[in-house]
Amino acid sequence: MSTPRNFLDAPLSEGAEIPGTPAQAHHLGTVLRRGPGDAVMVFNPRDGEFAATIATLRKDRCSFALAGRRRPPAPEPDLRLVVAVLKRDAFDWLVEKATELGVSAIHPVTTRRTVVDRVNLDRLSAIARGAAEQCERLSIPVVHPAVPLHAALDRWDGAPLLVAAERRGALPLGHAAHGRRLPCGWLVGPEGGFEGGELDDATSRAFVTPVALGPRILRAETAAVAGLSVLQALAGDWTDT
């Protein structure tokens, strides 16, 4: 039986007793059928990961008694996903997979062809948190509010941003990513792709590079995951030994 991991946004130290959230209490007690004294892990990116036990557990509250630290804090890759807002099921799935792939931030954007123009930040943040707990990373990606594409580009900090540009004769992503190092962003449009003017505006900016993802037409969520995988393999922490 695996040991549950729980993210706690409070200072962590050996010997401390830290309260959990109502959601964590429900998950541990109702879903996992755990009780006081059972082993858990707690973590955050500032303090690392600690072995712990459930100190108290009621219907909507719990606390954890921390033992020794198992992993110290460590740098994580600054890989960002900028993606046109997708329908609920597809976007939920993408947030989960992007978290597993190690993204640091998810920036939803609206474009002329997006069908949905808003996101439920609480739900998506909870999905990212659950995925981080499952995949053993120490941090949780920040899910930003949805903004128009041009606004996201206007406020971008200048880090390289690669954009999936279908039918533009762009350099293959594997070639464009070779030799790069993070930070880096990956921009994917909606189903049906960007309109020409949107792509022209994006690629007119010095930090944006159009790239191709091969001869097949991919769904937006597939393109997002494929691109993140390539960037992690060539420029991210998949290269660490």
DODO-201932 format. One record per residue (C-alpha): x, y, z; residue in one letter. Coordinates in steps of 0.05 Angstrom, whole numbers, plus 5000, padded with zeros to 4 digits. Last residue first. Layout:
# residues N
XYZa/...
//
This chain:
# residues 241
543352424716t/539553034693d/537353064619t/530052934638w/530753584678d/529354034619g/532454234552a/532253624506l/527753124542a/523653644579q/522654044515l/520553424476v/515653214530s/512653904535l/511553914460g/508053244459a/503653424518v/501254084487a/500353784418a/496053224447t/491853724485e/490754144422a/488953544380r/494353364330l/494653424255i/500052964228r/506253154188p/510853344246g/510453804306l/512954454274a/516155054306v/514955814308p/519856204352t/517456754399v/522357184440f/523157724386a/515757844377r/513257834306s/511657094315t/505857244361a/502757784318d/503357354255d/500256764292l/494357184314e/493557474244g/493456784213g/488056514259e/490856024309f/489255294304g/482854914290g/482554644360e/485755194401p/492955434401g/499255164435v/504855574465l/510855244499w/515155674545g/522455654563c/526655764624p/530255304611l/536155104568r/536555044493r/541654614457g/536554244415h/529654564423a/529154844353a/531454184322h/526653754362g/521054254348l/521754184273p/523354854239l/517255204211a/513955084144g/507955484167r/502754924161r/502054844236e/505355344281a/506355044350a/509555634387v/516155644423l/517056184475l/524056394497p/523856794562a/522157524549g/518057664612d/511257574578w/506358144595r/504858334522d/504657594502l/499357434554a/495358054534a/495657854460h/493057164476l/487057424514p/487157254589v/485256624628a/487056644702p/493656314720h/494855604742v/501155584784v/504654914781p/505154524846i/512054384875s/515653804907l/514553284853r/512652584874e/507852424816c/501652304859q/502152924903e/503553354842a/497553064806a/493053214865g/495553934868r/494654044794a/487553774797i/486154234856a/488954824818s/484454644759l/478254624803r/479755274839d/481755624775l/475255464739n/476955714669v/474056224623r/473056364548d/470855684521v/470055574446v/476955844428t/477456044356r/478956784363r/483856654419t/483356594495t/489356424538v/490655944594p/497556034626h/500055414663i/506155494706a/512155084731s/511254494684v/513953834708g/511253304661l/506553054715e/503653754722t/502653794647a/499053124650k/494153354703e/492954034672v/491853694604l/486553214631w/482653774664d/483254174599f/480553604557a/474753474604d/472854214610r/473354454539k/479954784521l/482755474536v/488555634488a/495155414518v/501355744548v/505355204583l/511555404622r/517955024637l/521955324694d/525054664716p/525454504791e/530954704839p/531454264901a/528554264971p/531253705015p/528353005011r/526752515067r/526253005125r/525252665192g/518652635231a/512753085223l/506252985261a/500453135214f/493753455228s/486553335206c/479953675196r/473453565159d/470952885181k/476052785236r/483352585236l/488852745286t/496252595287a/496752275218i/504052065212t/509852405179a/515852305133a/518152975106f/519053265036e/522553915018g/522454565057d/521155105004r/518154664950p/512754354994n/511953675025f/508253195070v/508752445070m/503951975104v/504251395154a/498151185195d/498051375269g/491151685266p/486851375211g/486751185138r/480750955099r/483551205032l/477151545007v/473551725071t/479151865121g/485052075078l/481052415024h/476252765072h/481953015117a/485853245056q/479853635030a/478753945099p/486054195097t/491853955140g/494254225206p/501754175221i/504953845282e/512353995284a/517753495306g/521953565243e/520454205205s/515554445153l/513455175144p/506355195117a/503755085046d/502454345058l/502253855000f/500253155020n/503252494998r/499751835013p/504251235027t/503150664978s/500050005000m/
//
